Amino acid sequence: MTITRINSNSRLSGAVVFQNLVFLSGQVPGEGRDVRTQTEEVLARIDALLAEAGSDKDHLPNATIYLNNIQEGFAPMNEVWSAWLSPGQAPTRTTLQAQLARPDVLVEISVIAVRRT
């Protein structure tokens, strides 16, 4: 059984493909200053990694969303998230508050996907 690693460095891989499953590392934004913009940036990164791995947002069974401040960030993140999803394709999801790796990171999203067949 082969494990394929995408965008790897010495600490982590952006994505790992094992059989028909695609596991993405938590994706963080680049330069966005608010939760809405950061969520858009993160979802664009997810789209790119999933495409490289042979999947897409319509093949997500699971997502985990981390917010640095759930009271302030939940509504704007959720608006962007809901607009990004295709109708009828919502995955299971957990959203929680966490101290993220850098103070300027307001949202981080990790997903598991199934490869398109």
Secondary structure, DSSP 8 states (H G I E B T S, - for coil): --EEEEEE-SS-EEEEEETTEEEE--B--SS--SHHHHHHHHHHHHHHHHHHHT--GGG-SEEEEEES-HHHHHHHHHHHHHHHS-TT---EEEEEE---SSTT--EEEEEEEE---
